[in-house]
Amino acid sequence: MSHSVGELLTAATTFEAACHVPCLPASHRAARLHGHSYLADVRCAQLDPLVAEPGTELDVLREHIQTITNQLDHQYLNQRIAQPTDENIARWIRQQIALAGTRTVSVQSTPDSGVDLDKDDHAHLWRRYRFQAAHQLPHVPAGHKCGRMHGHGFEVILHVQQAAAGKHLIVDYDELDQYWAPLQTRLNYACLNEIAGLENPTSEALSAWIWAQLKPTLPALSWVTVYETGSCGAHFDGQHYRIWKDLTLDSAVRLKRVAPSDPRANIHGHTFTLRLHLHAPLDQVMGWTVDFGDVKAVFDPIFKQLDHQPLHEIIGDRDADTRSLAHYIRELAQPVLPQLDRLDLYQTRGCGVILHWGDLGPALPV
């Protein structure tokens, strides 16, 4: 089945601010005066009427968001937002954005927790946890490195989705901590193969196992993400499995369509982050959808065409802006990775393009 390609532009900025949250009990730590290094992220389907030159969309979006968050930087948030929860800060930013194509506004008050809010006030809240554990995969072919007993510093993200309907909080992060605590005790410093239900502890199996443990008592749970390493992992939403693999491209670019006086017309470069998302049925024997190693091996010839290369010379008549590059990479990758249904390309942290297609639409943020 042929699917049209959806496109989202995303830009992120940081700001430092102090606050307290009066709606919380006085004993709650966030009810006291404290501060955060916030990250604000906006996803947008179009930029008109702001963009004047093709190829500059991401920079324009980032500058627009920076102008908004500068109003909050090094400020006492309660002077602008009476209840400065992540949800309400996202609402405040959304109200300032002059873009009809805005899809979501995200606010992270810490690297391990955040909220994404869409235009209909539907919230996706997430919280990250870490544990140290060993495992081996019993069904892999002889000689496969994952067949040996080894270990990882695993990371897990619990995702919760609810209609926010103007609420200051949909779920307190501390409440998620309480749900997670018994699993932390079971998983940390353990051999996963020795836990009932994890005899074949792939990332997919672990995400489904965590889902089964939590969903009965946490009905708002919408997704479980498991990072096996810092560059790959799996999602499970109760029905569908998805995996992703991150790669970095240290490549040169120059923009062809900007004015000659624009610095982006010069040869410059980025450490691009490329994230490949794949959706496939679970292999009932292997316990995975696609082997992470196979994804890397299949994509490697394309990777070598892109990494440490002058991309503006390779891409032909197209421009070498991040949007054009993302579409170019998708055209190269989809024939060899038919399970691919989303591709993210970031030129800097949080600033990039998301392409998505297929039956499920774009996955939740990793």
C-alpha positions in Angstrom: 0.0 0.0 0.0 1.3 3.4 -1.0 1.3 6.1 1.7 1.8 9.8 1.4 4.7 11.3 3.4 3.9 13.6 6.3 6.4 16.2 7.3 7.0 18.0 10.6 9.6 20.6 11.3 10.9 20.7 14.8 12.9 23.3 16.7 14.0 23.5 20.3 15.4 26.1 22.6 16.5 26.2 26.2 15.8 28.6 29.0 16.6 28.9 32.7 13.9 29.8 35.2 12.7 29.6 38.8 9.3 28.7 39.9 7.1 27.0 42.5 3.8 25.2 41.9 1.1 26.4 44.4 -1.5 23.8 43.3 0.7 21.0 44.8 0.6 20.0 48.5 2.9 22.2 50.6 5.0 19.1 51.4 5.7 18.4 47.7 9.2 19.4 46.6 7.9 21.3 43.5 5.8 23.5 45.8 9.0 25.0 47.1 10.9 27.7 45.2 13.3 25.9 42.8 14.7 26.2 39.3 15.1 24.2 36.1 17.0 24.2 32.8 14.0 23.9 30.5 13.9 22.6 26.9 11.0 23.8 24.8 10.3 22.0 21.5 7.8 22.9 18.8 6.6 20.7 16.0 5.1 22.4 13.0 3.6 21.3 9.7 4.2 24.6 7.9 5.8 27.9 8.5 3.9 30.4 6.3 3.7 33.4 6.6 7.1 33.6 8.4 9.5 32.0 5.9 10.9 34.2 3.1 13.5 31.8 1.6 13.3 28.1 0.9 15.8 26.1 2.9 15.8 28.4 5.9 12.7 27.1 7.5 14.4 25.4 10.5 16.4 28.4 11.4 13.4 30.7 11.1 11.3 28.3 13.3 14.1 28.1 15.9 14.5 31.9 16.0 10.7 32.4 16.4 10.7 30.0 19.4 13.8 31.6 20.8 12.1 35.0 20.8 9.2 33.5 22.8 11.3 31.6 25.3 13.6 34.6 25.8 10.6 36.1 27.7 11.0 33.3 30.3 14.7 33.0 30.4 16.2 33.8 33.9 12.8 34.8 35.1 10.5 33.9 38.0 7.8 32.0 36.1 5.0 32.6 38.6 4.9 36.3 37.5 3.7 35.2 34.1 2.1 31.8 34.7 0.2 31.4 38.0 0.7 27.6 38.1 3.9 26.9 36.2 3.6 23.2 35.6 5.1 21.8 32.4 1.6 21.6 31.0 0.9 25.3 31.6 4.3 26.4 30.4 3.6 24.5 27.1 0.2 26.2 26.9 1.7 29.7 27.5 4.3 29.1 24.7 1.6 27.7 22.4 -0.4 30.9 22.9 2.5 33.1 21.7 3.3 31.1 18.6 2.2 32.8 15.4 2.0 29.6 13.3 -1.2 28.0 12.1 0.7 24.8 11.4 1.8 24.1 15.0 1.1 20.5 16.0 2.6 20.1 19.4 4.5 22.2 22.0 6.8 20.2 24.3 8.4 21.3 27.6 11.0 19.3 29.5 11.7 20.6 33.0 14.4 17.9 33.3 16.2 15.6 30.9 14.2 12.8 32.3 10.6 14.2 32.1 8.4 16.3 30.0 5.0 17.0 28.5 3.9 17.3 24.8 0.7 19.3 24.3 -1.3 19.4 21.1 -3.6 22.1 19.8 -6.6 20.2 21.2 -5.1 20.2 24.7 -4.3 16.5 24.6 -1.2 15.8 26.7 1.5 13.2 26.3 3.6 13.0 29.5 6.7 11.0 29.9 9.3 10.0 32.5 12.6 8.3 32.1 14.1 5.6 34.4 17.4 3.7 34.4 18.6 0.3 35.6 21.7 -1.9 35.2 21.1 -5.5 34.1 22.6 -8.5 32.2 20.9 -10.6 29.6 21.6 -13.0 26.7 19.4 -13.9 23.7 19.0 -17.7 23.5 17.6 -18.0 20.0 20.1 -16.0 18.0 22.4 -17.8 15.4 25.6 -19.2 16.7 28.3 -16.5 16.9 25.9 -13.6 17.3 27.3 -11.3 19.9 23.9 -11.1 21.8 24.0 -14.8 22.3 26.7 -14.3 24.9 25.9 -13.1 28.4 26.4 -9.4 28.5 25.0 -6.3 30.1 23.5 -2.8 29.5 22.7 0.4 31.3 19.0 0.1 30.2 16.7 3.2 30.1 12.9 3.0 30.2 10.5 5.8 29.3 6.9 5.5 30.6 4.4 7.5 28.4 1.0 8.6 29.6 -1.6 10.2 27.4 -4.8 12.0 28.6 -7.1 14.8 27.6 -5.6 17.7 29.6 -8.8 19.8 29.4 -7.0 22.8 31.0 -5.7 20.8 34.0 -2.6 22.1 35.7 -1.3 18.5 35.9 -2.4 15.3 34.2 -0.2 13.0 36.2 2.4 14.0 38.8 5.9 12.7 37.9 6.2 11.5 41.5 3.2 9.4 41.0 4.8 7.7 38.0 7.9 7.1 40.2 5.7 5.2 42.6 4.4 2.9 39.9 7.9 2.3 38.6 9.6 1.6 42.0 8.7 -2.1 42.3 9.9 -2.8 38.8 13.2 -0.9 39.5 13.7 -3.3 42.5 13.1 -6.4 40.2 15.2 -5.2 37.2 18.2 -3.4 38.7 21.3 -5.5 39.1 19.5 -8.6 37.8 19.9 -11.1 35.0 16.8 -10.5 33.0 16.7 -14.1 31.7 16.0 -15.3 35.3 12.8 -13.2 35.5 9.5 -15.0 34.6 8.4 -13.8 31.2 11.8 -12.6 30.2 13.5 -15.8 29.2 14.2 -14.2 25.8 14.8 -10.6 26.9 14.9 -8.6 23.7 14.1 -4.9 23.9 10.7 -5.7 22.4 10.0 -8.4 25.0 11.1 -6.1 27.8 8.9 -3.3 26.7 5.9 -5.6 26.5 6.7 -7.2 29.9 6.8 -3.7 31.5 3.5 -2.8 29.8 1.9 -6.0 31.2 3.2 -5.2 34.7 1.9 -1.5 34.7 -1.1 -1.2 32.5 -3.6 -2.9 34.9 -2.9 -0.3 37.6 -1.9 2.6 35.3 -4.7 2.7 32.7 -3.4 6.0 31.2 -0.2 4.2 30.2 0.1 4.7 26.4 3.6 3.6 25.4 6.7 2.0 26.9 10.1 2.8 25.5 13.2 0.7 26.2 16.7 1.9 25.3 19.0 -1.0 25.1 21.9 1.3 24.2 22.0 5.0 23.7 21.4 4.6 20.0 18.7 2.0 19.7 15.6 0.6 21.4 12.0 -0.4 21.1 8.5 0.9 21.8 5.3 -1.0 22.6 1.8 0.4 22.9 -0.1 -2.7 23.8 -0.5 -3.8 20.1 2.4 -2.5 18.0 6.1 -2.9 18.3 8.5 -0.3 16.8 12.2 0.0 17.0 14.7 2.8 16.1 18.3 3.1 15.4 20.4 6.3 15.7 23.4 7.2 13.5 25.4 10.4 13.3 26.6 12.0 10.1 29.5 14.4 10.1 28.9 16.0 6.8 29.5 19.3 4.9 26.7 21.3 3.3 26.0 24.6 1.7 22.7 26.1 0.7 22.2 26.9 -3.0 19.0 29.0 -2.9 19.9 31.6 -0.2 21.3 35.0 -1.0 25.1 34.9 -1.7 25.6 37.2 1.3 23.9 34.6 3.6 26.5 32.7 5.7 24.6 29.5 4.9 25.7 29.9 1.3 29.2 29.1 2.5 30.4 25.6 2.9 29.7 24.6 6.5 28.6 21.4 8.3 26.7 19.7 11.0 26.9 16.6 13.1 23.5 15.4 12.0 21.6 12.9 14.0 19.7 10.4 11.8 17.0 8.3 13.5 15.5 5.4 11.6 12.1 4.1 12.9 10.9 0.7 11.8 7.6 -1.1 12.3 7.2 -4.9 11.8 5.4 -7.9 13.3 7.2 -9.6 16.2 9.1 -12.7 15.2 7.7 -15.2 17.6 11.0 -17.3 17.7 13.6 -14.5 17.8 11.5 -12.2 20.0 12.3 -9.1 17.9 10.9 -7.2 15.0 14.2 -6.6 13.2 17.7 -7.2 14.5 19.4 -3.9 15.3 22.6 -5.3 13.7 20.8 -6.1 10.5 19.4 -2.5 10.3 22.9 -1.1 10.7 24.4 -3.6 8.1 21.7 -3.0 5.5 21.9 0.8 5.9 25.7 0.9 6.0 26.3 1.4 2.2 23.9 4.5 2.3 25.6 5.7 5.5 29.0 5.6 3.8 27.6 7.8 0.9 26.5 10.4 3.4 29.1 10.5 6.3 32.1 12.7 6.0 30.9 13.9 2.6 30.0 17.2 0.9 26.3 16.6 0.7 25.6 19.6 -1.5 27.7 17.9 -4.2 26.0 14.5 -3.8 22.3 15.6 -3.7 22.2 16.7 -7.4 19.9 19.6 -8.3 18.2 19.7 -4.8 19.3 22.1 -2.1 21.2 20.7 0.8 19.0 22.0 3.6 17.9 19.5 6.2 14.4 19.1 4.7 15.7 18.2 1.3 18.3 15.9 2.8 15.7 14.0 4.9 13.6 13.3 1.7 16.7 12.3 -0.2 17.8 9.8 2.6 14.3 8.4 2.7 14.4 7.7 -1.0 17.6 5.8 -0.6 16.6 3.9 2.5 13.0 2.8 1.9 13.8 0.3 -0.9 16.3 -1.6 1.3 14.5 -1.2 4.6 10.8 -1.8 3.8 9.9 -1.8 7.5 11.0 1.9 7.7 8.0 4.2 8.4 9.5 7.2 9.9 12.8 9.1 9.6 14.1 11.9 11.7 17.0 14.1 10.7 18.3 16.7 13.2 21.0 19.3 12.3 21.3 20.4 16.0 19.7 19.3 19.2 15.9 19.3 18.6 16.1 21.2 15.3 15.3 19.1 12.3 12.7 17.3 10.2 10.4 14.3 10.9 9.1 12.4 7.9 6.4 9.8 8.5 4.3 7.4 6.5 2.5 4.1 6.9 -0.6 3.1 8.7 0.4 4.1 12.3 1.4 7.7 11.6 4.3 9.3 13.5 5.5 7.5 16.6 5.6 9.2 19.9 8.8 11.1 20.7 11.7 9.0 21.8 
